[in-house]
Amino acid sequence: MTYKISIYKNTFETKNFITIEVKNNSGKQVKDVSVIDIVPAYAVYHKGGVEAEEMDASVRPQKVTHGKGGSQVIWSLSDLDAKEQRVMSYHLKAKLNILGAISLPRATAEYMRKGGKKRKAYSNIFKLG
């Protein structure tokens, strides 16, 4: 059986709050789930995003690293039960005034498949603005 993870990137209420929804569409538990998102260099990642009171399933990132190409935000979900859905969020702020829409890179979900094989699922390319 192939596990099926879906991952979707969107905004919540205002365009500066990015949400990433990860769902286990299979009937089996998926182990060692990590969600990785890249914040481009022309933007700044801010902690928090949508507060837990506003979104019940909000998950805080485990690690944020900053580099020349932008920031990498990593959430570790451990296990994802059958049909379970989790939501990650953060606040994004542009460093410059940007006219028009910008595309944000795909988020990635990595997880372990039965037999110890690593699998990946990719989100949509989200256009902001």
Solvent accessible surface area in square Angstrom, and as a share of the most:
residue,aa,sasa,rsa
1,M,148,0.66
2,T,77,0.45
3,Y,23,0.09
4,K,132,0.56
5,I,13,0.07
6,S,49,0.32
7,I,12,0.06
8,Y,105,0.40
9,K,0,0.00
10,N,49,0.25
11,T,40,0.23
12,F,45,0.19
13,E,154,0.69
14,T,70,0.41
15,K,123,0.52
16,N,63,0.32
17,F,60,0.25
18,I,0,0.00
19,T,6,0.04
20,I,0,0.00
21,E,54,0.24
22,V,0,0.00
23,K,71,0.30
24,N,0,0.00
25,N,51,0.26
26,S,6,0.04
27,G,55,0.53
28,K,107,0.45
29,Q,78,0.35
30,V,1,0.00
31,K,107,0.46
32,D,93,0.48
33,V,1,0.00
34,S,29,0.19
35,V,0,0.00
36,I,30,0.15
37,D,0,0.00
38,I,64,0.32
39,V,1,0.00
40,P,13,0.08
41,A,43,0.33
42,Y,71,0.27
43,A,6,0.05
44,V,54,0.31
45,Y,19,0.07
46,H,70,0.31
47,K,178,0.76
48,G,13,0.13
49,G,8,0.08
50,V,2,0.01
51,E,74,0.33
52,A,45,0.35
53,E,150,0.67
54,E,107,0.48
55,M,34,0.15
56,D,137,0.71
57,A,40,0.31
58,S,22,0.14
59,V,20,0.12
60,R,116,0.42
61,P,34,0.21
62,Q,130,0.58
63,K,109,0.46
64,V,47,0.27
65,T,54,0.32
66,H,135,0.60
67,G,52,0.50
68,K,203,0.86
69,G,64,0.62
70,G,14,0.13
71,S,10,0.06
72,Q,67,0.30
73,V,0,0.00
74,I,36,0.18
75,W,0,0.00
76,S,58,0.37
77,L,9,0.05
78,S,71,0.46
79,D,52,0.27
80,L,0,0.00
81,D,73,0.38
82,A,42,0.32
83,K,122,0.52
84,E,52,0.23
85,Q,79,0.35
86,R,64,0.24
87,V,14,0.08
88,M,0,0.00
89,S,4,0.03
90,Y,3,0.01
91,H,48,0.21
92,L,6,0.03
93,K,117,0.50
94,A,43,0.34
95,K,123,0.52
96,L,123,0.61
97,N,154,0.79
98,I,61,0.31
99,L,172,0.86
100,G,62,0.59
101,A,62,0.48
102,I,33,0.17
103,S,54,0.35
104,L,3,0.01
105,P,49,0.31
106,R,116,0.42
107,A,0,0.00
108,T,22,0.13
109,A,0,0.00
110,E,33,0.15
111,Y,8,0.03
112,M,53,0.24
113,R,69,0.25
114,K,163,0.69
115,G,77,0.74
116,G,47,0.46
117,K,133,0.56
118,K,135,0.57
119,R,91,0.33
120,K,110,0.46
121,A,16,0.13
122,Y,125,0.47
123,S,2,0.01
124,N,45,0.23
125,I,90,0.46
126,F,30,0.13
127,K,138,0.59
128,L,18,0.09
129,G,77,0.74
